[in-house]
Amino acid sequence: MWDSDLTKWCAGKMVPKRDLIGDMAKAARRGGIKFGVSNHGMEHYGFIRAPQGMKTDLDDAANDDFYWVLQRQQPGSYERFLADWVARNFELIDKYQPDLLWFDNGINGRNLDPVKMKVAAHLYNRALTWGKEVSLVTKAQAYLAGSILDLERGRSVDINRQCWQCETSMGHNSWGYTDDLVLRNPGEMIREMIDCASKDGNYLLNIAPQKDGTIPADQALRLREMGQWLKQNGEGIYDTAAWSQYGEGPTPQSQANGNRGITDARLKVYTAQDFRFTVKGDTLYVFGFAWPEYPRNLATIKSLALKDAGPGKVAAVTLLGSAQKTTFQQDANGLHVTLPSWKTNEYAYTLKIEPRVTYGKFAITAGSGGPVI
């Protein structure tokens, strides 16, 4: 995907004869967004295996520096492959200065620690000379420290103070563009993003452009819907941390799917008793996943009940996106907030609660920084 000095098998020398990574880096930085690259190269050594009887060019010696099939039969081939993998990562880092370097499951094994550490050291040492913060993004226990934990189409079951992210897609049935792409509802993606923030996680959302690079109208519409929601409610997402508990409510979470965490992505039906929490400085943010029933419009947050060993007294409650003042009462059963008759949006509302409420001596420090979209 880039113009490499290490191989002829690259986008700069083959079709399309264009440095796609370089062009993407320039476009991302013009737009003021972080630029990351993903490298699945470690899987390349053993991933290509043609079905028996299928005619391929895998055994063509002219292509073996691309496929690494014939070389596997030679002594020292795996060591040469690993050295090549390290060199290509060094080249990616030096040429494009990525903010994030992302690896898939291929590097998870402990036997690969020596080469992984070379790449990690190169990235972080180069970043010191660039004068900027960077990070690796990996899965499972690929690195025991120093990387962002990536949960593919999943999210943490509970608060996780390790830096982590939910890596998911707007499409239910594909990461890339297809004619039969089934898109997710904006509401489920917004609530998924809120759930991540309430557990101290980031949110990385994949979209599927068409072959000419354009974003289809139905995907663009969902991005704009999410952008409008963040414009109104992003104060409770960006630069926040998880509170002492991520939320409350009767709607159960799905069980964790191994290292991927919660992997349900389909639209859940939430109730007016389902809430998520984040905190920033002295302010607690409460996200309601469903608007309470008319005409009372009463939202009760049980976690903010006045009790001897419970949270402190609330001084003010504001509904983000509404010009109307909210009224509230706090007692031993919870914080009861009367909302206006009309919704601020269709997906999730946000209550800004001051001062911050903490349990006992529990202290909150800065979180992982809100969503990446």
VOPAGU-2260 file (C-alpha; in pm, 1 decimal, decimal comma):
REM VOPAGU-2260
SITE   aa  ch    i         X         Y         Z
SITE  MET   A    0       0,0       0,0       0,0
SITE  TRP   A    1     300,7     231,6       6,7
SITE  ASP   A    2     601,5     312,1    -211,0
SITE  SER   A    3     856,9      78,2     -57,7
SITE  ASP   A    4    1231,2      70,9    -107,8
SITE  LEU   A    5    1240,0    -290,6      14,0
SITE  THR   A    6    1027,1    -470,2    -244,2
SITE  LYS   A    7     885,9    -431,5    -592,4
SITE  TRP   A    8     553,5    -571,6    -466,4
SITE  CYS   A    9     409,2    -240,7    -352,1
SITE  ALA   A   10     150,1      13,2    -464,8
SITE  GLY   A   11     419,6     260,6    -561,6
SITE  LYS   A   12     579,9      26,8    -816,6
SITE  MET   A   13     288,4    -193,9    -922,3
SITE  VAL   A   14     -63,6     -79,7   -1012,5
SITE  PRO   A   15    -178,8     182,1    -915,2
SITE  LYS   A   16     180,5     319,6    -905,0
SITE  ARG   A   17      77,1     549,2    -623,1
SITE  ASP   A   18     187,6     590,7    -262,6
SITE  LEU   A   19    -152,5     525,5    -106,8
SITE  ILE   A   20     -28,3     537,8     254,1
SITE  GLY   A   21     153,9     865,1     187,5
SITE  ASP   A   22    -154,8    1020,5      28,0
SITE  MET   A   23    -374,5     905,3     318,0
SITE  ALA   A   24    -128,0    1048,2     570,2
SITE  LYS   A   25    -131,3    1388,1     400,4
SITE  ALA   A   26    -512,3    1393,6     375,5
SITE  ALA   A   27    -557,3    1292,5     740,4
SITE  ARG   A   28    -319,6    1559,8     864,2
SITE  ARG   A   29    -481,3    1826,0     646,5
SITE  GLY   A   30    -806,1    1735,4     819,7
SITE  GLY   A   31    -648,7    1758,7    1164,8
SITE  ILE   A   32    -708,2    1394,1    1256,6
SITE  LYS   A   33    -474,5    1125,6    1385,4
SITE  PHE   A   34    -316,1     896,4    1128,8
SITE  GLY   A   35    -268,2     525,6    1191,8
SITE  VAL   A   36    -150,6     230,6     984,1
SITE  SER   A   37    -237,1    -137,1    1023,4
SITE  ASN   A   38       6,7    -412,6     938,5
SITE  HIS   A   39    -112,0    -771,7     888,0
SITE  GLY   A   40     221,9    -878,6     744,2
SITE  MET   A   41     304,7   -1128,1    1018,5
SITE  GLU   A   42      18,6   -1351,6     901,4
SITE  HIS   A   43     162,8   -1360,4     549,6
SITE  TYR   A   44     415,4   -1637,4     610,3
SITE  GLY   A   45     166,4   -1915,3     675,3
SITE  PHE   A   46    -165,1   -1764,5     569,8
SITE  ILE   A   47    -156,6   -1845,6     196,4
SITE  ARG   A   48    -250,9   -2207,7     142,2
SITE  ALA   A   49    -429,3   -2296,6    -181,8
SITE  PRO   A   50    -700,6   -2565,1    -173,6
SITE  GLN   A   51    -583,2   -2897,8    -307,4
SITE  GLY   A   52    -623,3   -2922,2    -682,5
SITE  MET   A   53    -657,4   -2547,8    -740,3
SITE  LYS   A   54    -423,6   -2409,0   -1007,4
SITE  THR   A   55    -226,1   -2112,2    -872,8
SITE  ASP   A   56     103,8   -1931,0    -925,0
SITE  LEU   A   57     212,6   -1994,3    -565,8
SITE  ASP   A   58     492,8   -2223,4    -684,7
SITE  ASP   A   59     622,1   -1980,1    -946,5
SITE  ALA   A   60     976,8   -1886,8    -845,7
SITE  ALA   A   61     933,9   -1541,9   -1003,5
SITE  ASN   A   62     668,7   -1461,2    -744,4
SITE  ASP   A   63     823,3   -1625,0    -441,5
SITE  ASP   A   64     951,4   -1303,5    -290,0
SITE  PHE   A   65     583,6   -1208,2    -272,6
SITE  TYR   A   66     421,2   -1534,7    -160,7
SITE  TRP   A   67     700,4   -1686,0      55,6
SITE  VAL   A   68     582,0   -2035,8     -38,5
SITE  LEU   A   69     887,1   -2199,9    -196,2
SITE  GLN   A   70    1117,7   -2031,2      54,6
SITE  ARG   A   71     944,2   -2205,6     341,9
SITE  GLN   A   72    1123,2   -2525,7     239,7
SITE  GLN   A   73    1467,0   -2363,8     277,6
SITE  PRO   A   74    1670,1   -2344,8     601,3
SITE  GLY   A   75    1644,7   -2010,8     781,5
SITE  SER   A   76    1344,1   -1891,5     577,6
SITE  TYR   A   77    1136,7   -1796,4     882,9
SITE  GLU   A   78    1422,3   -1595,4    1031,2
SITE  ARG   A   79    1460,6   -1411,0     697,7
SITE  PHE   A   80    1085,9   -1346,6     693,2
SITE  LEU   A   81    1093,4   -1199,6    1044,7
SITE  ALA   A   82    1386,3    -974,0     953,6
SITE  ASP   A   83    1189,6    -856,0     649,3
SITE  TRP   A   84     883,6    -791,8     870,4
SITE  VAL   A   85    1089,9    -575,7    1106,0
SITE  ALA   A   86    1244,7    -383,0     815,1
SITE  ARG   A   87     906,8    -306,4     659,7
SITE  ASN   A   88     772,5    -181,1     991,2
SITE  PHE   A   89    1078,4      40,2    1031,9
SITE  GLU   A   90    1014,0     179,3     684,0
SITE  LEU   A   91     646,5     248,1     761,3
SITE  ILE   A   92     742,9     427,5    1080,7
SITE  ASP   A   93    1025,6     634,6     929,9
SITE  LYS   A   94     844,3     734,4     610,4
SITE  TYR   A   95     501,0     821,0     750,9
SITE  GLN   A   96     544,5     894,1    1123,6
SITE  PRO   A   97     212,9     727,9    1219,5
SITE  ASP   A   98      32,1     822,9    1538,0
SITE  LEU   A   99     -84,9     462,1    1572,0
SITE  LEU   A  100      69,5     136,0    1454,3
SITE  TRP   A  101    -192,4    -142,5    1462,7
SITE  PHE   A  102    -128,2    -517,6    1455,7
SITE  ASP   A  103    -369,4    -808,5    1427,0
SITE  ASN   A  104    -354,1   -1142,8    1609,3
SITE  GLY   A  105     -52,6   -1265,9    1410,6
SITE  ILE   A  106     193,5   -1109,7    1656,0
SITE  ASN   A  107      30,6   -1239,3    1975,4
SITE  GLY   A  108     272,8   -1527,8    2042,4
SITE  ARG   A  109     542,9   -1492,5    2307,1
SITE  ASN   A  110     795,2   -1644,7    2064,8
SITE  LEU   A  111     773,0   -1321,7    1864,2
SITE  ASP   A  112     865,1   -1095,4    2157,7
SITE  PRO   A  113    1222,2   -1025,0    2033,7
SITE  VAL   A  114    1107,8    -886,5    1695,9
SITE  LYS   A  115     801,9    -713,1    1841,5
SITE  MET   A  116    1018,2    -530,4    2092,5
SITE  LYS   A  117    1246,9    -405,9    1814,5
SITE  VAL   A  118     950,5    -249,9    1635,3
SITE  ALA   A  119     803,4    -102,5    1954,6
SITE  ALA   A  120    1137,6      50,3    2053,7
SITE  HIS   A  121    1182,9     196,1    1705,4
SITE  LEU   A  122     838,5     356,4    1707,4
SITE  TYR   A  123     867,1     508,3    2055,0
SITE  ASN   A  124    1226,8     625,0    2008,9
SITE  ARG   A  125    1139,6     789,5    1677,3
SITE  ALA   A  126     839,0     958,2    1838,0
SITE  LEU   A  127    1072,4    1126,7    2086,2
SITE  THR   A  128    1258,8    1287,5    1796,4
SITE  TRP   A  129     928,5    1384,9    1629,7
SITE  GLY   A  130     806,6    1544,0    1952,4
SITE  LYS   A  131     466,7    1374,1    1958,1
SITE  GLU   A  132     278,3    1098,1    2137,3
SITE  VAL   A  133     225,1     769,2    1953,9
SITE  SER   A  134     105,7     423,3    2043,9
SITE  LEU   A  135      83,6      63,1    1935,6
SITE  VAL   A  136    -257,1    -102,4    1912,4
SITE  THR   A  137    -264,0    -479,7    1965,2
SITE  LYS   A  138    -489,2    -764,6    2070,2
SITE  ALA   A  139    -492,6   -1003,4    2365,4
SITE  GLN   A  140    -150,3   -1005,8    2536,2
SITE  ALA   A  141      63,6    -933,2    2229,3
SITE  TYR   A  142     250,1    -676,1    2439,1
SITE  LEU   A  143     238,1    -704,2    2816,0
SITE  ALA   A  144     255,7    -324,0    2845,0
SITE  GLY   A  145     293,7     -17,9    2628,5
SITE  SER   A  146       9,6     -72,8    2382,7
SITE  ILE   A  147    -362,2       0,6    2350,2
SITE  LEU   A  148    -570,9    -315,6    2394,7
SITE  ASP   A  149    -793,0    -365,9    2088,9
SITE  LEU   A  150   -1124,5    -554,8    2115,9
SITE  GLU   A  151   -1243,2    -643,8    1765,7
SITE  ARG   A  152   -1618,8    -585,2    1742,1
SITE  GLY   A  153   -1620,5    -606,4    2119,6
SITE  ARG   A  154   -1602,5    -398,5    2435,2
SITE  SER   A  155   -1510,6    -442,1    2797,8
SITE  VAL   A  156   -1758,5    -604,1    3035,6
SITE  ASP   A  157   -1667,9    -362,6    3315,6
SITE  ILE   A  158   -1446,0     -61,0    3380,0
SITE  ASN   A  159   -1094,4    -126,7    3255,9
SITE  ARG   A  160    -832,2     132,2    3353,6
SITE  GLN   A  161    -589,1     -10,0    3097,9
SITE  CYS   A  162    -604,0     193,6    2778,6
SITE  TRP   A  163    -836,5      -0,2    2545,4
SITE  GLN   A  164   -1058,9      50,9    2246,9
SITE  CYS   A  165   -1360,3    -102,9    2080,1
SITE  GLU   A  166   -1274,4    -153,9    1713,3
SITE  THR   A  167   -1596,2    -202,1    1520,9
SITE  SER   A  168   -1761,3    -135,8    1188,2
SITE  MET   A  169   -2065,6      47,3    1059,8
SITE  GLY   A  170   -2145,9    -263,2     856,1
SITE  HIS   A  171   -2293,6    -571,1    1024,9
SITE  ASN   A  172   -2174,9    -813,5     761,1
SITE  SER   A  173   -1852,0    -667,0     623,3
SITE  TRP   A  174   -1559,2    -436,4     696,9
SITE  GLY   A  175   -1532,5    -328,4     333,2
SITE  TYR   A  176   -1786,7    -207,2      79,4
SITE  THR   A  177   -2023,4    -465,1     -69,4
SITE  ASP   A  178   -2347,2    -429,2    -264,2
SITE  ASP   A  179   -2534,7    -612,2      11,6
SITE  LEU   A  180   -2380,6    -422,1     304,4
SITE  VAL   A  181   -2615,1    -417,9     605,8
SITE  LEU   A  182   -2563,0     -97,5     804,8
SITE  ARG   A  183   -2608,3     -49,5    1175,3
SITE  ASN   A  184   -2854,1     191,6    1330,3
SITE  PRO   A  185   -2703,3     526,1    1448,2
SITE  GLY   A  186   -2860,2     475,7    1790,9
SITE  GLU   A  187   -2692,5     142,0    1857,8
SITE  MET   A  188   -2352,3     285,0    1757,3
SITE  ILE   A  189   -2401,7     592,2    1978,7
SITE  ARG   A  190   -2503,2     379,8    2277,5
SITE  GLU   A  191   -2212,0     145,0    2211,0
SITE  MET   A  192   -1977,9     445,8    2210,8
SITE  ILE   A  193   -2127,6     568,3    2539,9
SITE  ASP   A  194   -2085,7     222,8    2694,7
SITE  CYS   A  195   -1717,8     226,0    2595,2
SITE  ALA   A  196   -1661,2     571,2    2745,9
SITE  SER   A  197   -1833,1     464,0    3069,0
SITE  LYS   A  198   -1578,9     181,4    3099,8
SITE  ASP   A  199   -1276,9     402,2    3020,9
SITE  GLY   A  200   -1248,6     290,5    2659,4
SITE  ASN   A  201   -1212,7     454,0    2319,6
SITE  TYR   A  202   -1431,6     391,7    2015,9
SITE  LEU   A  203   -1283,8     323,0    1671,2
SITE  LEU   A  204   -1549,4     308,5    1398,0
SITE  ASN   A  205   -1476,3     165,6    1053,9
SITE  ILE   A  206   -1661,0     281,2     743,3
SITE  ALA   A  207   -1665,0     121,8     397,8
SITE  PRO   A  208   -1589,4     363,0     110,2
SITE  GLN   A  209   -1654,5     263,8    -248,8
SITE  LYS   A  210   -1368,6     181,3    -486,5
SITE  ASP   A  211   -1330,7     547,7    -591,8
SITE  GLY   A  212   -1293,1     654,6    -228,0
SITE  THR   A  213   -1636,2     814,5    -191,6
SITE  ILE   A  214   -1839,7     749,5     121,3
SITE  PRO   A  215   -2187,5     620,8      26,8
SITE  ALA   A  216   -2476,0     849,7     122,6
SITE  ASP   A  217   -2629,0     604,5     372,2
SITE  GLN   A  218   -2299,6     578,8     563,6
SITE  ALA   A  219   -2244,7     955,0     548,3
SITE  LEU   A  220   -2593,1    1005,8     692,7
SITE  ARG   A  221   -2507,4     789,0     993,0
SITE  LEU   A  222   -2178,8     972,4    1048,0
SITE  ARG   A  223   -2364,2    1305,3    1044,0
SITE  GLU   A  224   -2621,0    1172,1    1290,2
SITE  MET   A  225   -2341,9    1066,5    1524,5
SITE  GLY   A  226   -2167,5    1400,1    1472,6
SITE  GLN   A  227   -2484,5    1591,5    1559,8
SITE  TRP   A  228   -2523,7    1385,1    1874,0
SITE  LEU   A  229   -2162,2    1451,4    1974,8
SITE  LYS   A  230   -2204,5    1822,5    1906,3
SITE  GLN   A  231   -2483,8    1823,9    2162,8
SITE  ASN   A  232   -2351,2    1565,7    2409,8
SITE  GLY   A  233   -1978,9    1529,6    2342,9
SITE  GLU   A  234   -1895,0    1721,1    2661,2
SITE  GLY   A  235   -1977,1    1399,9    2847,9
SITE  ILE   A  236   -1763,4    1184,3    2614,8
SITE  TYR   A  237   -1443,7    1366,0    2520,2
SITE  ASP   A  238   -1165,7    1388,6    2783,0
SITE  THR   A  239   -1373,2    1200,5    3039,4
SITE  ALA   A  240   -1297,5     901,5    3259,3
SITE  ALA   A  241   -1504,3     617,4    3396,3
SITE  TRP   A  242   -1670,7     684,3    3731,3
SITE  SER   A  243   -1661,8     429,4    4016,4
SITE  GLN   A  244   -1924,5     225,2    3828,4
SITE  TYR   A  245   -2003,0     224,3    3458,6
SITE  GLY   A  246   -2382,0     233,4    3489,2
SITE  GLU   A  247   -2703,9      87,5    3622,1
SITE  GLY   A  248   -3027,3     -56,6    3490,0
SITE  PRO   A  249   -3227,8    -374,7    3433,4
SITE  THR   A  250   -3113,9    -453,1    3077,3
SITE  PRO   A  251   -2848,3    -725,5    3111,3
SITE  GLN   A  252   -2517,1    -720,2    2930,7
SITE  SER   A  253   -2420,4   -1013,3    2713,6
SITE  GLN   A  254   -2152,0   -1247,0    2843,8
SITE  ALA   A  255   -1793,7   -1188,5    2737,0
SITE  ASN   A  256   -1674,5   -1369,2    2426,4
SITE  GLY   A  257   -1322,2   -1460,4    2536,2
SITE  ASN   A  258   -1059,4   -1191,0    2479,2
SITE  ARG   A  259   -1300,2    -989,8    2265,7
SITE  GLY   A  260   -1531,0    -895,9    2552,3
SITE  ILE   A  261   -1896,2    -821,5    2478,2
SITE  THR   A  262   -1954,4    -882,5    2108,7
SITE  ASP   A  263   -2326,3    -819,0    2062,5
SITE  ALA   A  264   -2381,1    -540,5    1811,2
SITE  ARG   A  265   -2749,0    -573,4    1729,0
SITE  LEU   A  266   -2991,7    -310,1    1850,1
SITE  LYS   A  267   -3091,2    -365,7    2213,2
SITE  VAL   A  268   -3418,0    -239,6    2359,7
SITE  TYR   A  269   -3322,8     -32,1    2663,7
SITE  THR   A  270   -3550,3     104,1    2933,9
SITE  ALA   A  271   -3574,9     443,9    3101,4
SITE  GLN   A  272   -3391,8     286,9    3398,4
SITE  ASP   A  273   -3075,7     213,6    3195,8
SITE  PHE   A  274   -2793,8     465,4    3253,5
SITE  ARG   A  275   -2420,4     502,0    3192,2
SITE  PHE   A  276   -2177,7     733,2    3376,3
SITE  THR   A  277   -1862,5     930,6    3298,9
SITE  VAL   A  278   -1675,5    1192,7    3498,4
SITE  LYS   A  279   -1465,3    1498,1    3416,9
SITE  GLY   A  280   -1313,9    1709,3    3692,4
SITE  ASP   A  281   -1591,8    1787,3    3940,0
SITE  THR   A  282   -1872,5    1693,8    3702,9
SITE  LEU   A  283   -2056,6    1364,6    3664,4
SITE  TYR   A  284   -2233,4    1287,9    3334,7
SITE  VAL   A  285   -2530,8    1052,1    3327,7
SITE  PHE   A  286   -2649,1     912,8    2992,6
SITE  GLY   A  287   -3007,7     792,5    2972,6
SITE  PHE   A  288   -3064,4     523,1    2709,2
SITE  ALA   A  289   -3441,6     577,8    2689,2
SITE  TRP   A  290   -3664,7     878,0    2757,7
SITE  PRO   A  291   -3894,8     832,2    3059,6
SITE  GLU   A  292   -4269,0     795,3    3008,5
SITE  TYR   A  293   -4495,1    1095,4    2950,3
SITE  PRO   A  294   -4645,6    1283,4    3130,5
SITE  ARG   A  295   -4424,1    1250,3    3439,0
SITE  ASN   A  296   -4095,8    1239,2    3239,1
SITE  LEU   A  297   -3923,7    1131,1    3559,3
SITE  ALA   A  298   -3576,4     978,6    3544,8
SITE  THR   A  299   -3452,4     813,3    3865,8
SITE  ILE   A  300   -3081,2     735,2    3906,9
SITE  LYS   A  301   -3057,2     494,1    4197,9
SITE  SER   A  302   -2677,7     513,7    4222,4
SITE  LEU   A  303   -2708,8     876,7    4335,3
SITE  ALA   A  304   -2927,2     800,9    4638,0
SITE  LEU   A  305   -2853,4     988,0    4960,8
SITE  LYS   A  306   -2713,5     731,0    5201,9
SITE  ASP   A  307   -2457,1     736,1    5482,6
SITE  ALA   A  308   -2204,6     533,6    5281,5
SITE  GLY   A  309   -2324,3     653,7    4943,9
SITE  PRO   A  310   -2249,4     947,2    4714,4
SITE  GLY   A  311   -2265,8    1309,1    4817,8
SITE  LYS   A  312   -2536,1    1566,1    4762,6
SITE  VAL   A  313   -2606,6    1695,8    4412,6
SITE  ALA   A  314   -2603,0    2072,4    4366,8
SITE  ALA   A  315   -2718,1    2120,1    4006,6
SITE  VAL   A  316   -2852,9    1914,9    3713,9
SITE  THR   A  317   -2846,9    2030,6    3350,3
SITE  LEU   A  318   -2990,7    1851,1    3047,2
SITE  LEU   A  319   -2742,6    1898,8    2762,4
SITE  GLY   A  320   -2906,0    2037,5    2448,8
SITE  SER   A  321   -3204,1    2185,5    2632,5
SITE  ALA   A  322   -3264,7    2548,9    2722,0
SITE  GLN   A  323   -3513,1    2450,1    2990,3
SITE  LYS   A  324   -3412,7    2421,4    3353,9
SITE  THR   A  325   -3453,2    2075,8    3500,4
SITE  THR   A  326   -3598,8    2016,1    3843,2
SITE  PHE   A  327   -3467,5    1741,7    4067,6
SITE  GLN   A  328   -3499,2    1586,5    4409,4
SITE  GLN   A  329   -3250,2    1362,1    4585,4
SITE  ASP   A  330   -3347,9    1116,7    4857,9
SITE  ALA   A  331   -3267,0     772,0    4990,4
SITE  ASN   A  332   -3408,5     611,5    4674,8
SITE  GLY   A  333   -3202,0     805,2    4423,3
SITE  LEU   A  334   -3177,1    1126,6    4223,5
SITE  HIS   A  335   -3514,0    1203,8    4061,3
SITE  VAL   A  336   -3493,4    1436,7    3760,1
SITE  THR   A  337   -3800,8    1573,4    3580,3
SITE  LEU   A  338   -3720,6    1611,5    3210,4
SITE  PRO   A  339   -3895,2    1836,6    2956,6
SITE  SER   A  340   -4184,8    1706,0    2749,2
SITE  TRP   A  341   -3977,5    1687,1    2430,7
SITE  LYS   A  342   -3667,5    1481,7    2367,5
SITE  THR   A  343   -3330,6    1643,3    2303,2
SITE  ASN   A  344   -3254,3    1364,8    2050,6
SITE  GLU   A  345   -3372,5    1015,4    1957,2
SITE  TYR   A  346   -3072,5     817,5    2082,4
SITE  ALA   A  347   -2952,9     904,2    2435,2
SITE  TYR   A  348   -2981,3    1211,0    2655,3
SITE  THR   A  349   -2713,3    1348,5    2886,8
SITE  LEU   A  350   -2748,8    1492,9    3236,4
SITE  LYS   A  351   -2465,8    1710,6    3362,9
SITE  ILE   A  352   -2451,0    1677,3    3740,2
SITE  GLU   A  353   -2252,0    1905,2    3969,9
SITE  PRO   A  354   -2058,6    1873,6    4189,7
SITE  ARG   A  355   -1891,2    1544,3    4113,2
SITE  VAL   A  356   -2011,3    1249,0    4318,4
SITE  THR   A  357   -1759,3     994,8    4451,5
SITE  TYR   A  358   -1777,6     689,3    4670,2
SITE  GLY   A  359   -1572,7     724,9    4989,1
SITE  LYS   A  360   -1209,2     801,3    4905,2
SITE  PHE   A  361   -1231,8     676,4    4547,0
SITE  ALA   A  362   -1048,1     918,9    4320,2
SITE  ILE   A  363   -1088,1     951,7    3944,5
SITE  THR   A  364    -794,3    1043,1    3725,4
SITE  ALA   A  365    -789,2    1137,6    3357,5
SITE  GLY   A  366    -932,0     869,3    3131,5
SITE  SER   A  367    -832,6     746,8    2789,9
SITE  GLY   A  368    -962,3    1053,0    2612,0
SITE  GLY   A  369   -1296,0     978,6    2448,8
SITE  PRO   A  370   -1383,8     825,4    2114,4
SITE  VAL   A  371   -1183,5     800,9    1797,7
SITE  ILE   A  372   -1416,2     798,1    1498,4
